[in-house]
């Protein structure tokens, strides 16, 4: 039986709804880390990212589905969340519509402008297993 996704605290829900980038960390075949900034959205408790079939991210997540990510509030870099989890679904279904929705979120356009002939879009759904957060520090007392 699959474990339920770790809950992202309500205190950081605004980060998930913002134009924050998700910094995805993967482990390459030789054991070295690889980090990529990506657009993302949520599907229930799952983090959804979109890439193209055959890219490095695609190959690595198919071979090694354990991932980590950091998402930083674009309005306050002291507010961020980290996630360790697992890719639990990889599908082409809905990927074209998803990349258009991400283009709307991040660029304000209705259609993803960087489509290339023959490119196959793929969705990767990540179930958070561990979530950790950092909140902004309290304002310094007596300072203007």
C-alpha positions as CSV (number, residue, x, y, z in Angstrom):
1,X,0.0,0.0,0.0
2,X,1.3,3.4,-1.0
3,X,2.1,5.9,1.8
4,X,0.0,9.1,1.7
5,X,1.7,12.2,0.5
6,X,3.4,14.4,3.1
7,X,1.3,17.5,3.8
8,X,2.6,20.9,2.7
9,X,1.7,23.3,5.5
10,X,-1.0,25.9,4.9
11,X,1.6,28.5,5.9
12,X,3.4,27.8,2.6
13,X,0.4,27.3,0.3
14,X,0.9,30.7,-1.2
15,X,4.4,29.6,-2.5
16,X,2.8,26.8,-4.4
17,X,0.3,29.2,-6.0
18,X,3.0,31.8,-6.9
19,X,5.3,32.0,-9.9
20,X,8.0,30.4,-7.9
21,X,10.3,28.0,-9.7
22,X,10.9,24.5,-8.4
23,X,14.6,23.6,-8.2
24,X,14.6,19.8,-8.9
25,X,17.5,17.7,-7.7
26,X,18.2,14.4,-9.3
27,X,21.0,11.9,-8.9
28,X,22.8,11.0,-12.1
29,X,24.1,7.5,-13.0
30,X,27.6,8.3,-11.7
31,X,26.1,9.5,-8.4
32,X,26.6,13.2,-9.0
33,X,23.7,15.6,-8.4
34,X,21.9,17.6,-11.1
35,X,19.7,20.5,-10.4
36,X,17.2,22.2,-12.8
37,X,14.8,25.1,-12.3
38,X,11.4,24.2,-13.5
39,X,7.8,25.4,-13.8
40,X,5.4,23.3,-11.8
41,X,1.8,23.1,-10.6
42,X,-0.1,20.9,-8.2
43,X,-2.6,18.1,-8.7
44,X,-4.1,17.5,-5.3
45,X,-1.1,16.5,-3.1
46,X,1.2,15.7,-6.0
47,X,3.7,18.1,-7.5
48,X,3.5,18.1,-11.3
49,X,6.4,19.0,-13.6
50,X,6.6,18.9,-17.4
51,X,9.5,18.1,-19.6
52,X,10.2,16.5,-23.0
53,X,10.7,12.8,-23.7
54,X,14.4,11.9,-24.1
55,X,15.9,14.8,-22.1
56,X,18.2,14.2,-19.3
57,X,15.5,14.8,-16.6
58,X,13.3,12.3,-18.4
59,X,15.9,9.6,-18.5
60,X,17.0,10.1,-14.9
61,X,13.5,10.2,-13.4
62,X,12.6,7.0,-15.2
63,X,15.7,5.2,-13.9
64,X,15.9,6.8,-10.4
65,X,12.5,8.2,-9.3
66,X,13.7,9.5,-5.9
67,X,13.9,13.3,-6.2
68,X,14.3,16.4,-4.0
69,X,13.1,19.9,-4.6
70,X,13.3,23.4,-3.2
71,X,10.7,26.1,-3.9
72,X,11.5,29.7,-2.8
73,X,8.8,32.4,-2.4
74,X,9.6,34.9,-5.1
75,X,8.5,37.7,-2.8
76,X,10.5,36.6,0.2
77,X,13.6,34.4,-0.1
78,X,13.5,33.6,3.6
79,X,10.2,31.7,3.0
80,X,10.8,28.4,1.2
81,X,10.0,24.8,1.3
82,X,11.9,21.7,0.6
83,X,10.5,18.4,-0.5
84,X,12.0,14.9,-0.8
85,X,9.8,12.5,-2.7
86,X,9.3,10.0,-5.5
87,X,8.1,10.2,-9.0
88,X,4.9,8.0,-8.8
89,X,3.6,8.6,-12.3
90,X,5.1,9.4,-15.7
91,X,2.6,10.1,-18.5
92,X,2.2,11.8,-21.8
93,X,-1.5,12.1,-21.2
94,X,-2.5,15.8,-20.6
95,X,1.1,17.0,-20.9
96,X,0.4,19.4,-23.8
97,X,-2.6,21.0,-22.0
98,X,-0.4,21.2,-18.8
99,X,2.5,23.0,-20.5
100,X,-0.1,25.5,-21.9
101,X,-1.4,26.0,-18.3
102,X,2.1,26.5,-17.1
103,X,2.8,29.1,-19.9
104,X,-0.3,30.9,-18.7
105,X,0.9,30.9,-15.1
106,X,4.5,31.9,-15.7
107,X,4.3,33.9,-18.9
108,X,0.7,35.1,-19.1
109,X,0.2,33.5,-22.6
110,X,-2.4,30.9,-23.6
111,X,-0.1,28.7,-25.6
112,X,3.4,27.5,-24.7
113,X,5.6,29.3,-27.2
114,X,8.6,27.0,-27.3
115,X,7.1,23.9,-28.9
116,X,9.4,22.1,-31.3
117,X,8.5,19.7,-34.1
118,X,8.6,16.1,-32.9
119,X,8.9,17.1,-29.2
120,X,6.8,14.8,-26.9
121,X,5.8,16.5,-23.7
122,X,5.7,14.3,-20.5
123,X,4.2,14.9,-17.0
124,X,6.0,13.7,-13.9
125,X,3.9,13.5,-10.8
126,X,5.9,13.6,-7.5
127,X,4.5,12.4,-4.2
128,X,6.2,14.4,-1.3
129,X,7.4,12.0,1.3
130,X,9.2,14.6,3.5
131,X,8.4,18.3,3.6
132,X,10.4,20.9,5.5
133,X,9.9,24.7,5.6
134,X,11.6,27.9,6.5
135,X,9.5,30.9,7.5
136,X,10.7,34.5,7.4
137,X,12.6,35.6,10.5
138,X,10.8,37.9,12.9
139,X,11.4,41.6,12.2
140,X,14.3,43.0,14.3
141,X,12.9,44.9,17.2
142,X,13.7,48.6,17.4
143,X,14.8,48.9,13.8
144,X,13.2,51.0,11.1
